[in-house]
Amino acid sequence: MHIKNYTHRHSGKVAQFEVRFTRYLDNKGNVVNTPLPSWANKSDVLIPLYKNMIQTRKFDQAALNLQRTGRLGTYASPLGQEAIGAAVASSMWAEDVLVPSYREFGAQMWRGVTMTELLLYWGGDERGSDYQVPREDFPVSIPVASHCCHATGVAYAFKLRKQKRVAVCCLGDGATSKGDFYESLNAAAAWHVPAVFIISNNQWAISIPLNKQTSAQTLAQKAIAAGVVNEQVDGNDLIALRAVTERAIDEARFGEGPRLIEALTYRLGDHTTADDASRYRSQAEVEEQRSNDPILRLRSYLLNAGLLTEADESELNQECERNAAAAVEQYLATPPQTARSMFDYLYAHLPDSLRRQRDALAGQQCDG
């Protein structure tokens, strides 16, 4: 057997990488990086984004109240992460497809999903995933990281169809520890598809802190091995986050391949209503992180820039409160589905064996 010997005449650095970080506003709402994006002084751009963040928080409060009083199932709060949803969805085109995890309510609402639909979902009603708008967005994904594969597949379909559309996948830091995530990135890069992955790094994968999940200095750098362009951004800075996301989505749309963004934020609430975060992290840590609240940060910037008055803010808060209350009322007034409905969401064409079970159940209900 002949073995070929490879000799390197020189040794040295083969490749070099860096991870860029972007922030425009500090936690007091002061500008710390210039120039700002051209739209950062336009009230017609920023006020709707601010309203979306407030509406998300009002919805969150209403959902938690429903859950605590036994009228909603287990629920995952987006408290402290509201800037991510607003920035991501406002950077997308209507024909793009959102592939969310389970805290992207702001993004979903921006794209047309109603608060009532979201409450129906968390209340265990499948009709809550049958969005009237947008029809092609994916439903909430509870399994961790599996939806990354779906996003890559959707983006591949866009490429095959030669459509200028982007699949935008939102995931948490815990998802980056799963094989589905790595496989999705590798395939997305190898196929050069229009996909953008947004990591909401809220520092906790249920009870596991980030430093117990990985030894990587950043989560963004996990994309380097796959050949995916990546960067890190302050996820509590709406202006920075939208600027970075908008650019990444545009690059993916126009043929530059997949992108990954790590948005640094913090989960201020429990992982879900089935969790008690006080068992694994200190209240002092949580209180320290409250100073990074994305809503307060943008509020300070808007007030200082003269783009918002306290009277405007009060009216906006009241409107969002009314909207959330109306959604709760509509949710509670929605008649429950019959037991027969458990067969309605399984197949396009129900197999005979299940059809017989459905019909038998329907007969029992009639007899009752």
KEKE-3310 file (N, C-alpha, C; in steps of 0.2 Angstrom, whole numbers, plus 5000, padded with zeros to 4 digits):
npx = (5004:5003:5007:5004:5014:5012:5019:5021:5028:5028:5022:5007:4994:4978:4965:4955:4943:4930:4918:4906:4899:4884:4878:4867:4860:4862:4858:4850:4845:4852:4862:4875:4883:4886:4884:4867:4854:4845:4831:4830:4826:4813:4796:4785:4791:4796:4787:4776:4783:4787:4774:4770:4779:4774:4761:4764:4768:4757:4748:4755:4754:4740:4739:4746:4738:4727:4731:4735:4723:4717:4712:4719:4732:4749:4761:4772:4782:4787:4793:4804:4810:4804:4809:4815:4805:4798:4808:4812:4800:4796:4806:4804:4797:4779:4777:4787:4792:4789:4796:4793:4799:4793:4791:4789:4778:4776:4782:4773:4761:4763:4764:4751:4744:4732:4729:4719:4720:4732:4730:4720:4728:4737:4728:4725:4718:4717:4713:4719:4731:4728:4730:4722:4728:4746:4744:4754:4764:4773:4767:4768:4782:4786:4794:4812:4823:4820:4812:4821:4826:4815:4814:4826:4822:4810:4817:4825:4815:4810:4821:4822:4810:4814:4810:4810:4810:4811:4815:4813:4820:4817:4825:4830:4844:4846:4843:4853:4862:4858:4858:4850:4850:4864:4864:4855:4860:4872:4866:4859:4869:4877:4868:4865:4854:4840:4839:4837:4843:4838:4845:4838:4846:4844:4850:4847:4843:4830:4833:4846:4861:4869:4883:4885:4880:4889:4906:4909:4913:4904:4888:4885:4897:4895:4891:4901:4909:4900:4900:4892:4887:4889:4884:4883:4872:4865:4851:4842:4841:4832:4834:4847:4845:4835:4841:4852:4845:4837:4846:4852:4842:4839:4851:4851:4839:4843:4852:4864:4866:4863:4860:4865:4860:4865:4855:4858:4850:4838:4829:4817:4806:4799:4804:4793:4775:4775:4787:4799:4809:4816:4822:4834:4841:4846:4836:4842:4850:4841:4834:4845:4846:4834:4837:4840:4829:4820:4809:4809:4821:4819:4809:4814:4823:4815:4807:4817:4821:4811:4801:4790:4778:4773:4759:4755:4761:4753:4741:4743:4747:4734:4726:4733:4730:4716:4715:4721:4712:4700:4704:4705:4692:4686:4692:4688:4675:4674:4667:4670:4678:4671:4674:4676:4684:4697:4701:4702:4714:4724:4726:4725:4717:4707:4712:4703:4702:4703:4693:4682:4683:4681:4668:4661:4663:4656:4643:4641:4641:4630:4620:4622)
npy = (4994:5011:5025:5042:5056:5071:5087:5102:5117:5129:5135:5142:5154:5149:5153:5166:5173:5184:5191:5202:5215:5225:5240:5253:5261:5264:5257:5267:5274:5282:5288:5279:5276:5281:5284:5284:5273:5279:5279:5281:5293:5295:5296:5289:5277:5272:5274:5264:5252:5254:5253:5240:5233:5237:5232:5219:5216:5220:5210:5199:5201:5199:5186:5179:5181:5175:5162:5160:5159:5148:5147:5146:5137:5130:5142:5152:5166:5181:5191:5205:5203:5209:5218:5210:5203:5214:5220:5210:5206:5218:5219:5211:5205:5204:5192:5184:5170:5167:5157:5153:5151:5149:5162:5172:5182:5196:5197:5189:5195:5207:5203:5199:5189:5186:5192:5184:5172:5168:5166:5156:5146:5144:5140:5127:5125:5120:5128:5140:5139:5141:5152:5167:5177:5178:5166:5157:5157:5148:5138:5140:5133:5121:5110:5110:5117:5109:5116:5123:5115:5115:5128:5129:5120:5127:5138:5133:5128:5141:5145:5135:5138:5150:5162:5178:5177:5175:5164:5166:5161:5160:5157:5150:5152:5139:5131:5131:5121:5110:5096:5097:5111:5113:5105:5111:5124:5120:5113:5124:5133:5125:5123:5136:5145:5156:5160:5166:5165:5169:5171:5171:5175:5173:5170:5159:5142:5135:5129:5130:5139:5150:5148:5135:5128:5130:5132:5141:5158:5166:5164:5167:5163:5150:5148:5149:5138:5132:5140:5151:5168:5178:5188:5198:5206:5219:5214:5221:5233:5241:5249:5245:5232:5231:5237:5228:5216:5219:5222:5209:5201:5206:5204:5190:5188:5193:5184:5182:5171:5162:5169:5173:5179:5184:5189:5198:5196:5195:5184:5189:5183:5168:5152:5145:5145:5134:5133:5138:5150:5155:5145:5142:5154:5170:5183:5195:5195:5195:5208:5216:5215:5221:5234:5234:5234:5233:5240:5252:5257:5261:5270:5280:5285:5289:5299:5309:5312:5319:5313:5307:5310:5311:5311:5306:5293:5288:5287:5278:5267:5264:5261:5249:5241:5240:5233:5221:5217:5215:5205:5195:5194:5189:5177:5170:5169:5161:5146:5130:5117:5101:5084:5077:5084:5081:5073:5080:5087:5079:5072:5075:5067:5057:5041:5025:5018:5027:5036:5028:5027:5041:5043:5034:5040:5052:5047:5043:5055:5060:5051:5054)
npz = (5000:4996:5003:5003:5007:5014:5014:5022:5018:5025:5041:5049:5052:5047:5045:5051:5062:5068:5079:5078:5088:5091:5098:5101:5110:5128:5144:5149:5139:5132:5118:5112:5101:5085:5067:5070:5063:5049:5051:5064:5071:5068:5071:5066:5063:5075:5085:5083:5085:5098:5103:5100:5109:5121:5120:5119:5132:5140:5135:5140:5154:5155:5151:5161:5172:5168:5168:5181:5187:5183:5170:5159:5151:5154:5152:5143:5148:5140:5146:5147:5135:5125:5115:5105:5097:5091:5084:5075:5068:5061:5052:5043:5027:5022:5015:5019:5030:5046:5059:5073:5091:5107:5113:5105:5104:5102:5089:5082:5084:5077:5064:5062:5069:5081:5098:5104:5097:5101:5115:5114:5109:5120:5129:5125:5114:5097:5087:5089:5083:5070:5061:5055:5049:5048:5035:5032:5041:5054:5067:5086:5092:5103:5106:5108:5097:5086:5076:5069:5059:5051:5047:5039:5029:5024:5019:5009:5000:4996:4989:4978:4972:4967:4974:4981:4996:5014:5027:5044:5059:5076:5091:5107:5119:5124:5114:5105:5110:5105:5093:5082:5079:5075:5064:5056:5053:5046:5035:5029:5026:5017:5007:5004:5007:5009:5024:5041:5057:5073:5089:5104:5117:5132:5144:5151:5151:5154:5170:5168:5168:5156:5156:5160:5149:5138:5133:5124:5119:5114:5108:5095:5088:5086:5073:5065:5061:5052:5042:5042:5041:5055:5070:5085:5095:5106:5113:5120:5115:5105:5093:5089:5087:5077:5067:5064:5062:5051:5041:5040:5036:5023:5016:5016:5008:4996:4990:4997:5006:5022:5038:5055:5071:5087:5100:5114:5129:5143:5153:5163:5170:5176:5168:5163:5168:5175:5182:5195:5196:5207:5214:5208:5204:5210:5218:5218:5207:5196:5199:5196:5183:5179:5176:5163:5155:5140:5136:5145:5141:5128:5129:5137:5127:5117:5124:5127:5115:5110:5103:5109:5121:5138:5140:5128:5130:5140:5135:5125:5133:5139:5128:5124:5135:5135:5123:5126:5136:5129:5121:5130:5134:5123:5121:5132:5130:5119:5113:5119:5110:5104:5110:5099:5091:5092:5083:5072:5068:5063:5051:5033:5026:5035:5041:5039:5051:5062:5058:5061:5075:5078:5073:5081:5094:5091:5091:5104:5111:5105:5110:5124)
capx = (5000:5007:5004:5007:5016:5010:5024:5020:5034:5027:5016:5005:4987:4975:4959:4954:4936:4928:4911:4904:4894:4881:4873:4866:4858:4864:4851:4847:4842:4857:4865:4882:4886:4884:4878:4861:4850:4841:4824:4830:4823:4806:4791:4781:4794:4798:4781:4773:4788:4786:4767:4771:4782:4770:4756:4766:4769:4750:4746:4759:4751:4734:4739:4748:4732:4722:4734:4735:4716:4715:4709:4724:4737:4755:4762:4779:4782:4792:4795:4811:4813:4800:4812:4816:4799:4796:4813:4812:4794:4796:4811:4802:4791:4773:4777:4792:4789:4791:4796:4795:4799:4787:4791:4789:4772:4777:4783:4767:4756:4765:4763:4744:4741:4728:4730:4714:4722:4738:4727:4717:4734:4740:4723:4725:4713:4721:4711:4724:4736:4725:4730:4719:4734:4748:4743:4760:4769:4773:4764:4772:4786:4788:4801:4818:4827:4817:4810:4827:4826:4809:4816:4830:4818:4806:4821:4826:4809:4810:4827:4820:4805:4817:4807:4814:4807:4816:4813:4816:4819:4818:4826:4833:4851:4846:4842:4860:4865:4855:4860:4845:4853:4870:4862:4851:4865:4876:4862:4857:4875:4879:4863:4865:4847:4838:4837:4840:4842:4839:4845:4837:4851:4841:4855:4845:4839:4826:4837:4853:4864:4873:4890:4884:4878:4894:4912:4910:4913:4898:4884:4886:4902:4894:4889:4907:4911:4895:4901:4886:4889:4885:4885:4880:4868:4861:4844:4837:4842:4827:4837:4852:4842:4831:4846:4856:4840:4835:4852:4853:4836:4840:4857:4848:4834:4846:4857:4870:4866:4860:4863:4864:4861:4864:4853:4859:4844:4838:4823:4815:4801:4801:4804:4786:4772:4776:4793:4800:4816:4819:4825:4841:4844:4845:4832:4847:4852:4835:4834:4850:4844:4828:4839:4841:4822:4820:4804:4811:4826:4817:4805:4819:4826:4809:4806:4823:4822:4805:4797:4785:4776:4770:4752:4755:4762:4748:4735:4745:4746:4727:4724:4735:4727:4710:4716:4722:4706:4695:4706:4703:4685:4684:4695:4684:4668:4674:4664:4675:4677:4669:4679:4677:4688:4704:4703:4702:4720:4729:4727:4721:4712:4707:4711:4697:4702:4702:4686:4677:4683:4678:4660:4658:4663:4651:4637:4641:4640:4623:4616:4622)
capy = (5000:5017:5031:5049:5060:5078:5091:5109:5121:5134:5134:5149:5155:5147:5157:5171:5175:5189:5192:5209:5217:5231:5243:5261:5264:5261:5255:5273:5277:5287:5286:5278:5274:5285:5287:5280:5272:5285:5279:5281:5299:5295:5294:5285:5271:5270:5273:5258:5247:5254:5251:5233:5231:5238:5227:5212:5216:5219:5203:5194:5201:5196:5179:5176:5182:5169:5155:5159:5158:5142:5148:5145:5131:5132:5148:5155:5173:5185:5197:5207:5201:5212:5221:5205:5202:5220:5221:5204:5206:5224:5219:5206:5207:5200:5186:5180:5165:5167:5150:5155:5147:5150:5168:5178:5185:5202:5196:5186:5200:5212:5200:5198:5184:5190:5190:5179:5166:5166:5163:5149:5141:5142:5137:5120:5124:5120:5134:5145:5139:5142:5160:5170:5181:5176:5159:5152:5157:5142:5139:5140:5127:5119:5106:5114:5117:5105:5120:5126:5111:5117:5134:5128:5117:5132:5143:5129:5129:5148:5145:5131:5142:5157:5167:5183:5177:5173:5160:5169:5157:5162:5151:5152:5149:5132:5127:5131:5116:5104:5094:5100:5118:5113:5102:5116:5129:5117:5113:5131:5136:5121:5124:5143:5146:5162:5159:5170:5162:5174:5168:5176:5173:5176:5168:5153:5136:5133:5131:5129:5145:5149:5145:5128:5125:5130:5135:5146:5165:5169:5159:5168:5160:5143:5148:5150:5131:5130:5145:5156:5174:5179:5193:5198:5213:5220:5212:5225:5239:5240:5252:5241:5225:5231:5238:5222:5211:5221:5220:5202:5198:5209:5200:5183:5189:5194:5179:5181:5166:5162:5173:5171:5184:5182:5195:5197:5199:5192:5181:5192:5179:5161:5149:5145:5146:5128:5134:5143:5152:5157:5139:5142:5160:5175:5189:5201:5195:5197:5215:5220:5214:5225:5240:5233:5233:5236:5245:5258:5260:5264:5275:5286:5288:5293:5305:5313:5314:5323:5309:5304:5314:5307:5311:5301:5287:5286:5285:5272:5261:5263:5258:5242:5238:5239:5228:5215:5215:5213:5198:5190:5193:5185:5170:5167:5168:5156:5140:5125:5112:5095:5079:5074:5088:5078:5069:5085:5090:5074:5070:5078:5062:5053:5034:5022:5016:5033:5038:5024:5030:5048:5042:5031:5046:5057:5044:5043:5062:5061:5047:5057)
capz = (5000:4995:5007:5001:5012:5013:5017:5022:5019:5030:5046:5050:5053:5041:5045:5057:5063:5073:5081:5079:5093:5090:5103:5100:5116:5134:5147:5151:5133:5129:5112:5113:5095:5080:5067:5071:5057:5046:5054:5072:5073:5065:5076:5062:5063:5082:5090:5082:5088:5105:5105:5100:5115:5127:5119:5121:5140:5142:5134:5145:5161:5155:5150:5167:5176:5166:5170:5189:5190:5181:5164:5154:5152:5156:5148:5144:5148:5136:5150:5146:5128:5120:5109:5099:5093:5087:5079:5070:5063:5057:5047:5038:5022:5023:5012:5022:5034:5053:5062:5080:5097:5111:5117:5100:5104:5099:5082:5079:5083:5072:5058:5061:5074:5086:5105:5105:5094:5105:5121:5112:5109:5127:5132:5123:5108:5091:5083:5091:5078:5063:5060:5049:5046:5041:5034:5031:5047:5058:5074:5091:5093:5110:5106:5107:5091:5080:5071:5065:5053:5047:5044:5033:5024:5021:5015:5003:4995:4993:4984:4973:4968:4965:4977:4986:5002:5019:5033:5050:5064:5082:5096:5113:5120:5125:5107:5102:5112:5102:5087:5077:5078:5071:5057:5052:5051:5041:5028:5027:5023:5011:5001:5002:5007:5013:5031:5046:5064:5078:5095:5110:5123:5139:5149:5155:5147:5160:5176:5167:5166:5150:5157:5161:5143:5133:5134:5119:5122:5111:5104:5088:5085:5084:5066:5061:5058:5047:5037:5042:5044:5062:5074:5091:5096:5112:5112:5124:5112:5099:5087:5086:5085:5071:5061:5063:5059:5044:5036:5039:5031:5016:5014:5015:5003:4989:4988:5001:5011:5028:5043:5062:5075:5094:5104:5121:5133:5150:5155:5169:5173:5176:5162:5161:5174:5179:5184:5200:5195:5213:5216:5205:5203:5216:5216:5217:5199:5192:5200:5193:5176:5177:5173:5156:5153:5134:5135:5148:5137:5122:5132:5138:5121:5114:5128:5127:5108:5109:5099:5113:5127:5144:5138:5122:5132:5145:5130:5122:5138:5140:5122:5124:5141:5132:5118:5130:5140:5124:5118:5135:5134:5117:5122:5137:5127:5113:5115:5118:5104:5106:5111:5092:5087:5093:5076:5066:5066:5063:5044:5028:5025:5041:5040:5041:5058:5066:5056:5065:5082:5078:5072:5088:5099:5090:5093:5111:5113:5104:5115:5130)
cpx = (5004:5003:5008:5008:5015:5015:5022:5026:5034:5021:5014:4997:4983:4968:4958:4947:4935:4921:4910:4899:4891:4877:4873:4864:4860:4857:4848:4844:4846:4861:4873:4886:4882:4887:4872:4858:4846:4834:4824:4827:4816:4801:4787:4784:4794:4792:4777:4777:4787:4779:4767:4774:4778:4764:4758:4766:4762:4747:4749:4756:4744:4734:4741:4742:4727:4725:4734:4728:4713:4711:4713:4729:4744:4757:4769:4779:4788:4795:4803:4814:4808:4803:4813:4811:4798:4801:4813:4806:4794:4801:4810:4797:4785:4774:4783:4788:4792:4791:4798:4796:4793:4787:4790:4782:4772:4777:4777:4762:4757:4763:4755:4741:4738:4730:4725:4717:4728:4735:4724:4723:4736:4734:4721:4720:4717:4719:4715:4730:4734:4724:4727:4724:4740:4747:4749:4765:4768:4770:4769:4776:4788:4794:4807:4822:4825:4815:4815:4827:4821:4811:4821:4827:4814:4811:4823:4821:4809:4816:4825:4815:4808:4813:4811:4810:4812:4812:4817:4814:4821:4819:4830:4840:4851:4846:4849:4864:4863:4858:4856:4848:4859:4868:4859:4855:4869:4872:4861:4863:4877:4874:4862:4858:4846:4835:4840:4838:4843:4839:4843:4840:4848:4845:4853:4841:4835:4830:4844:4856:4868:4880:4891:4883:4884:4900:4913:4909:4907:4894:4884:4891:4901:4892:4895:4909:4906:4896:4895:4889:4885:4888:4881:4877:4865:4854:4839:4837:4838:4830:4842:4850:4839:4836:4850:4851:4838:4840:4853:4848:4837:4846:4854:4843:4837:4852:4863:4871:4863:4864:4861:4865:4860:4862:4853:4853:4844:4830:4821:4810:4804:4801:4797:4782:4772:4783:4794:4807:4819:4823:4832:4844:4842:4840:4837:4849:4847:4834:4839:4849:4838:4831:4840:4834:4822:4815:4806:4817:4824:4812:4809:4822:4821:4807:4811:4823:4816:4800:4790:4784:4773:4763:4751:4756:4756:4742:4737:4745:4739:4724:4726:4732:4720:4710:4717:4716:4701:4697:4704:4696:4683:4686:4690:4677:4668:4672:4669:4673:4675:4675:4681:4682:4696:4706:4704:4708:4726:4731:4723:4715:4712:4707:4705:4696:4700:4695:4681:4677:4679:4670:4657:4658:4657:4644:4636:4639:4632:4618:4616:4617)
cpy = (5006:5022:5037:5053:5068:5083:5098:5113:5126:5132:5141:5148:5153:5151:5161:5173:5180:5189:5199:5210:5224:5234:5251:5264:5260:5260:5261:5277:5282:5284:5285:5276:5278:5283:5282:5279:5278:5285:5280:5288:5300:5292:5289:5278:5268:5269:5267:5252:5248:5252:5243:5230:5231:5233:5220:5211:5216:5213:5198:5195:5198:5188:5175:5176:5176:5162:5154:5158:5152:5142:5148:5140:5134:5137:5150:5162:5176:5191:5199:5206:5204:5215:5216:5204:5208:5221:5216:5205:5212:5224:5214:5208:5202:5193:5181:5175:5166:5159:5152:5149:5148:5157:5174:5181:5191:5202:5193:5191:5205:5209:5198:5193:5188:5187:5184:5172:5163:5163:5157:5144:5139:5139:5130:5119:5125:5125:5140:5145:5140:5149:5162:5174:5180:5168:5154:5152:5150:5143:5139:5133:5126:5115:5110:5112:5113:5110:5123:5122:5113:5123:5133:5125:5122:5137:5139:5129:5136:5148:5141:5135:5149:5163:5172:5183:5174:5169:5163:5164:5160:5156:5154:5149:5142:5128:5126:5125:5109:5102:5097:5107:5117:5110:5107:5121:5126:5116:5119:5134:5132:5122:5132:5146:5153:5161:5163:5167:5168:5170:5173:5173:5176:5173:5161:5148:5133:5135:5131:5136:5144:5146:5138:5124:5125:5133:5141:5153:5168:5163:5160:5164:5153:5142:5147:5143:5129:5135:5150:5162:5176:5185:5193:5205:5213:5219:5216:5232:5239:5243:5247:5234:5225:5233:5232:5217:5213:5220:5213:5199:5200:5205:5193:5183:5189:5190:5178:5176:5167:5167:5171:5177:5182:5189:5193:5200:5195:5190:5184:5187:5172:5158:5148:5145:5139:5128:5139:5144:5154:5151:5139:5148:5165:5180:5195:5201:5197:5205:5219:5220:5219:5232:5240:5233:5236:5241:5252:5261:5264:5270:5281:5289:5292:5299:5311:5316:5318:5319:5306:5309:5309:5306:5305:5294:5284:5284:5279:5266:5259:5259:5250:5238:5236:5233:5221:5212:5212:5206:5193:5188:5188:5178:5167:5165:5163:5149:5134:5120:5105:5090:5076:5078:5086:5075:5074:5088:5085:5072:5074:5074:5057:5045:5031:5020:5022:5036:5034:5026:5037:5047:5039:5036:5050:5054:5044:5050:5063:5058:5051:5063)
cpz = (5000:4999:5005:5007:5010:5017:5017:5023:5024:5035:5047:5051:5046:5040:5051:5056:5068:5074:5082:5084:5091:5096:5101:5106:5123:5138:5150:5145:5130:5123:5114:5107:5090:5073:5068:5064:5055:5049:5061:5075:5070:5069:5072:5062:5070:5086:5089:5085:5095:5107:5105:5106:5121:5126:5121:5129:5143:5141:5139:5152:5161:5155:5157:5172:5175:5169:5178:5191:5186:5174:5158:5156:5154:5150:5149:5143:5144:5140:5150:5140:5123:5114:5103:5095:5089:5082:5073:5065:5059:5052:5042:5033:5024:5020:5014:5027:5041:5056:5069:5085:5101:5115:5112:5099:5100:5091:5078:5078:5078:5065:5057:5065:5079:5093:5107:5103:5098:5112:5120:5112:5116:5131:5130:5117:5102:5086:5084:5086:5071:5062:5054:5045:5050:5041:5034:5036:5051:5065:5079:5091:5100:5110:5104:5101:5085:5075:5067:5059:5049:5044:5038:5028:5020:5016:5008:4998:4992:4987:4977:4968:4965:4967:4981:4993:5007:5024:5039:5056:5071:5087:5102:5114:5121:5119:5104:5105:5109:5095:5081:5074:5073:5064:5053:5049:5045:5034:5025:5023:5016:5005:5000:5002:5011:5019:5036:5053:5069:5085:5101:5116:5129:5145:5152:5151:5153:5166:5174:5164:5160:5151:5159:5154:5138:5136:5129:5122:5120:5108:5097:5084:5083:5077:5062:5057:5052:5041:5036:5045:5050:5065:5080:5092:5103:5111:5116:5121:5105:5093:5085:5084:5078:5065:5059:5059:5052:5039:5035:5034:5024:5013:5012:5009:4996:4988:4992:5006:5017:5033:5050:5066:5082:5097:5111:5125:5140:5151:5162:5173:5174:5169:5159:5168:5178:5182:5190:5200:5202:5216:5213:5203:5209:5213:5215:5209:5195:5193:5196:5185:5174:5174:5166:5152:5146:5133:5139:5144:5131:5124:5133:5132:5118:5117:5127:5120:5106:5104:5103:5119:5132:5143:5133:5125:5137:5140:5127:5127:5139:5134:5122:5130:5138:5127:5121:5133:5135:5121:5124:5135:5128:5118:5127:5134:5121:5116:5114:5112:5108:5107:5104:5089:5088:5087:5070:5064:5065:5056:5040:5027:5031:5039:5042:5049:5063:5064:5060:5072:5082:5078:5078:5093:5098:5092:5100:5114:5111:5109:5122:5130)
residu = (MET:HIS:ILE:LYS:ASN:TYR:THR:HIS:ARG:HIS:SER:GLY:LYS:VAL:ALA:GLN:PHE:GLU:VAL:ARG:PHE:THR:ARG:TYR:LEU:ASP:ASN:LYS:GLY:ASN:VAL:VAL:ASN:THR:PRO:LEU:PRO:SER:TRP:ALA:ASN:LYS:SER:ASP:VAL:LEU:ILE:PRO:LEU:TYR:LYS:ASN:MET:ILE:GLN:THR:ARG:LYS:PHE:ASP:GLN:ALA:ALA:LEU:ASN:LEU:GLN:ARG:THR:GLY:ARG:LEU:GLY:THR:TYR:ALA:SER:PRO:LEU:GLY:GLN:GLU:ALA:ILE:GLY:ALA:ALA:VAL:ALA:SER:SER:MET:TRP:ALA:GLU:ASP:VAL:LEU:VAL:PRO:SER:TYR:ARG:GLU:PHE:GLY:ALA:GLN:MET:TRP:ARG:GLY:VAL:THR:MET:THR:GLU:LEU:LEU:LEU:TYR:TRP:GLY:GLY:ASP:GLU:ARG:GLY:SER:ASP:TYR:GLN:VAL:PRO:ARG:GLU:ASP:PHE:PRO:VAL:SER:ILE:PRO:VAL:ALA:SER:HIS:CYS:CYS:HIS:ALA:THR:GLY:VAL:ALA:TYR:ALA:PHE:LYS:LEU:ARG:LYS:GLN:LYS:ARG:VAL:ALA:VAL:CYS:CYS:LEU:GLY:ASP:GLY:ALA:THR:SER:LYS:GLY:ASP:PHE:TYR:GLU:SER:LEU:ASN:ALA:ALA:ALA:ALA:TRP:HIS:VAL:PRO:ALA:VAL:PHE:ILE:ILE:SER:ASN:ASN:GLN:TRP:ALA:ILE:SER:ILE:PRO:LEU:ASN:LYS:GLN:THR:SER:ALA:GLN:THR:LEU:ALA:GLN:LYS:ALA:ILE:ALA:ALA:GLY:VAL:VAL:ASN:GLU:GLN:VAL:ASP:GLY:ASN:ASP:LEU:ILE:ALA:LEU:ARG:ALA:VAL:THR:GLU:ARG:ALA:ILE:ASP:GLU:ALA:ARG:PHE:GLY:GLU:GLY:PRO:ARG:LEU:ILE:GLU:ALA:LEU:THR:TYR:ARG:LEU:GLY:ASP:HIS:THR:THR:ALA:ASP:ASP:ALA:SER:ARG:TYR:ARG:SER:GLN:ALA:GLU:VAL:GLU:GLU:GLN:ARG:SER:ASN:ASP:PRO:ILE:LEU:ARG:LEU:ARG:SER:TYR:LEU:LEU:ASN:ALA:GLY:LEU:LEU:THR:GLU:ALA:ASP:GLU:SER:GLU:LEU:ASN:GLN:GLU:CYS:GLU:ARG:ASN:ALA:ALA:ALA:ALA:VAL:GLU:GLN:TYR:LEU:ALA:THR:PRO:PRO:GLN:THR:ALA:ARG:SER:MET:PHE:ASP:TYR:LEU:TYR:ALA:HIS:LEU:PRO:ASP:SER:LEU:ARG:ARG:GLN:ARG:ASP:ALA:LEU:ALA:GLY:GLN:GLN:CYS:ASP:GLY)
# end
